[in-house]
Every structure is written in C-alpha cells, then in structure tokens.
Amino acid sequence: MDWKPETPPSAKDIAAKYRADIADGTYSPGARLPGAQGLAKKLGVALMTVQSAYRQLAEDGLVEGRPGSGTYVVDPRKGEPSAQLTAAGLRDLQDQLKHVTSQLSDLRDRVERLEAERSGRAVENQ
C-alpha cells in the first residue's frame, strides 16, 4: 500500500485512512501497521501526528500498541472488550443523540409557539 497525499495529512486524516483500510481488509486482524517514524517521514508530518492517529485507532478499539514491537490490528472475534465496547458505545451514543435531537426539536417548537403567543398578546394590548 503506497499512500502519499498531496498535502501533509492531519492525525484525523491518517486515522481515517487506516480505519478504512482495516474495515476493507487491507489490514487484517494481527497485521502490523507501518512504523510510526517511517510513516511520519514518508507523509512529511511530525512523529506526534502519526502517534496521535494510532492513539485514535487504539481508542476506537481497532489496534493495540505493543511496546518495542509496533501497532497491530485487533481481532474483534477474539472477544477484545475494547472493540466490542466501542461498537456498542457508538450505537448507544447514536441512540442518545437521536433522542436529544428530538427533544431539542420539540423544545424549539414549544418556544416558537410561546413567542408567537406572547407577540400576539403584545399586539392586542397596544
């Protein structure tokens, strides 16, 4: 895999690229991601940028760092709790977000009705 964007990518861009590669099977469970130093040099970014991207992937439960060895794709079928919790947590978060969005929409409608009533009364009192 030879990925070299035209402009230096952000940590978010790097994480998105490897997230997609893991999802499509380019990197299968147990596969080692490119070394952070080599990738940083290849992409023209600071080492911290690649480390941040790999940290994002680890927080998503997709990879794990092994000190002195590298960063490896986690096998979610082996019952890795972080991968399962991340997927379940994201679904729960999406459900909660839908609920809050619905409540905010209802609240906005109520406020608009109250403001309309209030302005209607103000016009009648004049």
Secondary structure as GFF3:
##gff-version 3
##sequence-region A 1 126
A	DSSP	alpha_helix	11	23	.	.	.	ID=ss1
A	DSSP	alpha_helix	36	43	.	.	.	ID=ss2
A	DSSP	alpha_helix	47	59	.	.	.	ID=ss3
A	DSSP	beta_strand	63	66	.	.	.	ID=ss4
A	DSSP	beta_strand	70	73	.	.	.	ID=ss5
A	DSSP	three_ten_helix	76	78	.	.	.	ID=ss6
A	DSSP	alpha_helix	81	125	.	.	.	ID=ss7
###
